[in-house]
Amino acid sequence: MSDLNAKPETELAGTAPQMAADEVSADDETAMADWASALAEQNDNEEINPTTAGVFQPLSKVEPTTTRNDIDMILDIPVQMTVELGRTKIAIRNLLQLAQGSVVELDGMAGEPMDVLVNGCLIAQGEVVVVNDKFGIRLTDIITPSERIRKLNR
């Protein structure tokens, strides 16, 4: 049951793009007019006003107490502290042969200060102590930034 008054599909297809093209050209003209007015407004305001030019305040006016408050914000951030006895390289064959009671030789010497690392970065050296049946470390040397760089080059 077809509609006798219906237009063929080719006629319908031809009229839709023509209507869309008319709408698009009107939209394009409106958009172009909006852009032109915005650019004209921007060109009128090209002169910089000294009172609004500096959005940020100069750093020299920061109060010392503000810095202390900023440091307080990070004091509760957890970091991982590690004390390193020594290191060694071992072949996988020897690693698989390790059993309970095996001894692994490390490059650290007995009595030599242990490295203290925070998040993997060397910050100090110290000696092992026992306090209430728990191991601890007594810091003997704090590493300066220049010493950190020198130790990395070894």
Secondary structure, 3 states (H helix, E strand, C coil): CCCCCCCCHHHHHHHHHHHHHHHHHHHHHHHHHHHHHHHHHHHHCCCCCHHHHCCCCCHHHCCHHHHHHHHHHHCCCCCCEEEECCCCCCCHHHHHCCCCCCCCCCCCCCCCCEEEEECCEEEEEEEEEEECCEEEEEEEEECCHHHHHHHHCC
